[in-house]
Amino acid sequence: MGVATGNPITNIERLLSKRSLGVQASGIRRIFDLAASLKDPIDLSIGQPDFPTPAPMKQAAIRAIEEDRNGYTVTQGIRELNDRVRALVQDDVGWGADSDDVSAIISSGTLGALNLAFLALLDEGDEVIVPDPFFVAYPHLVELLGGKAVRCETYPDFRMNTERVEPLITSRTKAVLVNSPSNPAGVVLTRDECADLLNLCREKGVILISDEIYDEFTYEDAREPGLTRAPSPARLPDSLENVLLVRGFGKTYGCTGWRMGFAAGHQRLINEMAKCQQYTFVCSPSIAQWGCLESFACDPAETVRRFQKRRDLVVERLGEVTEVARPGGAFFVFPEVPERLGLTGQQFCEQAIAKSVLTIPSGVFSSRDTHFRISYAVAEEKLQQGLDILVDMMKS
């Protein structure tokens, strides 16, 4: 047997895939590296809920462990949870009442669902239109799976509408990915905007993937009339053929580390996603599935009301010194760095770090570096302190 020679690092470098090398590490890491020496920073950077998971969910997960429900589950999720998700989908968007073509799959987070969807949909070079700014993983996930992420610029109001999307559709387009309420801007699309996007995708024969991880985290002034959720293209008539609905549990119920989400849509697509799950994730975490089954009896309304007050505070304070789109949901705001400061988003965030405030520059989420993201999923006292510092910086 021959003995490997040469520098091991060089050998590994030669073996790495172009797919992996073509994806940059998250720019959020640079912010954390710069902040590593801070002793007690005001952390407005991370999208981690600052409230505990409801006790019934925790108890159900513990009970599942103690009852030895620790093995694999079927690929599409335990029957009890899958049935509950399908009932929710029927009640909320009307899928299933008159059709046997509706199916659902429990996934390892919403990113897991998107991963499966792209595996099922994309051949090499196929295109997915994504918003810009975007949740940090969107373009990279598409490109890791051999596709091309086509960025749809949504500045200055961060609304992904048909006027911006239609010129980007080509013969290689397989899907349009919309995120409402959005990360990083918290913007919520209206029912009419959802209808226009659905009609466009139907006309062009592409899938509209609706990432609604924050659908229950929608404030009163942005909700669908009569509902506690955001408007959804899935809720429109005859949407099943053209919409893949993606939702999750982590943000609303404070269990992001459980990695729990689901996708619902036409059974032909869900069946292909399930086949891809068999050979990748296998199934979502078994004990977390039992825990999330209890989420349907938990009401997040009081938490959402509390966050709406935080939203109002953030918009009021920042609106005094810069342009900021009013979030309708989630727990992020995406203000502009005032042009008079002569700073990029990265430079502004680095100066904020020097004052012990952590935020994320827009270059992490966008082709532009003119804004920055604040997460107000943080204790009110810390939020007030951070806003005081940021407002003073933008006044100077």
Secondary structure as UniProt FT lines:
FT   HELIX           8..15
FT   HELIX           18..21
FT   HELIX           28..35
FT   TURN            36..37
FT   STRAND          42..43
FT   HELIX           55..66
FT   TURN            67..68
FT   TURN            75..76
FT   HELIX           79..93
FT   TURN            95..96
FT   STRAND          102..107
FT   HELIX           109..121
FT   TURN            124..125
FT   STRAND          127..132
FT   TURN            136..137
FT   HELIX           138..144
FT   TURN            145..146
FT   STRAND          148..153
FT   TURN            155..158
FT   HELIX           162..165
FT   HELIX           166..168
FT   TURN            171..172
FT   STRAND          173..179
FT   TURN            183..185
FT   HELIX           191..204
FT   STRAND          207..211
FT   TURN            213..216
FT   HELIX           220..222
FT   TURN            225..226
FT   HELIX           233..235
FT   TURN            237..238
FT   TURN            240..242
FT   STRAND          243..248
FT   HELIX           250..253
FT   HELIX           256..258
FT   STRAND          261..266
FT   HELIX           267..278
FT   TURN            279..281
FT   HELIX           286..293
FT   HELIX           294..297
FT   HELIX           301..319
FT   TURN            320..321
FT   TURN            330..331
FT   STRAND          332..333
FT   HELIX           339..341
FT   HELIX           345..353
FT   TURN            354..356
FT   STRAND          357..358
FT   STRAND          360..361
FT   HELIX           362..364
FT   STRAND          371..375
FT   HELIX           380..395
//
